[in-house]
Amino acid sequence: MRNDLRGKAVIITGGTKGIGLATGMSFAREGAHVYLTHKWSSADNAEILQKFEDFDAPAPTIVEADVKEDEDTRALMDIIAKDHDSVEAFISNVCIVQPARGVESYRKRSLLKSLEYSSWPMVAYTQAIKKTFKKYPRYVVGVSSDGPDNYFVNYEFVAASKAVMETFCRYMAKHLGPEGVNVNVVRSRNVLTDAVYEIFGDDYKTFVGKYAGEEYFMHPEEVGDAILAVCSGMMDAMNGQVIMVDKGIAFADTLMRLLEHREELGL
């Protein structure tokens, strides 16, 4: 049976732009009360509220909260508890970019910072929700990429933190499944967000579009809809899974594709 999200609390970290904002809008279209977190005044509240108003969705609550600060997390839970007695879904979306440029650039502090922002909040927020509301959220979803399985330039620290998140997903699903909690990870690839350009450079879209195919670019809205689907009630048999959302590029992005298009690409 499809889950009725109307009026239910949904937390999305890093929810004021990119995949986070798109996910918030997907849930809001279903009537959910979404809490979008950000840090360091990185959100234009008026612009975000207007986006929700434009499609007549419930206004989100936008909260400045650094995911690595326990005090901020507790304050967020207190805000939610004023209007709700539970959290339906928690989406762990924050990812901090710590570029690496070969082995000589590796630093322990860069790895620890990546883990602190991109892995641990999936656990810490789930724990905080249980402590505040005396029960876990019905759904926990981590946002990942295929970095743990594929090479991407400058991506080592992000990939390592995503691998840790995916490991926590499987173990959390094992422990929390008997309590009716679904824990899954949604992976995406080639999503056109600010973080992608920050890691790979301004010519990313032009180069990848030419050689891998523009038809395989993902847009934040598509990833947001996939995350909503995981929390829709229609996929509750799936738990502890890492789900790839990439329009099939993992299958099609091969040398054979370049061979097929060699003339038009001038190869």
PyMOL commands that set and color helices and strands:
alter all, ss='L'
color gray80, all
select helices_A, chain A and resi 18-29+45-54+70-81+103-105+108-118+120-133+156-179+194-200+204-216+220-230+249-252+255-260+262-265
alter helices_A, ss='H'
color red, helices_A
select strands_A, chain A and resi 9-12+33-38+61-64+89-92+139-145+182-188+242-245
alter strands_A, ss='S'
color yellow, strands_A
deselect
rebuild
show_as cartoon
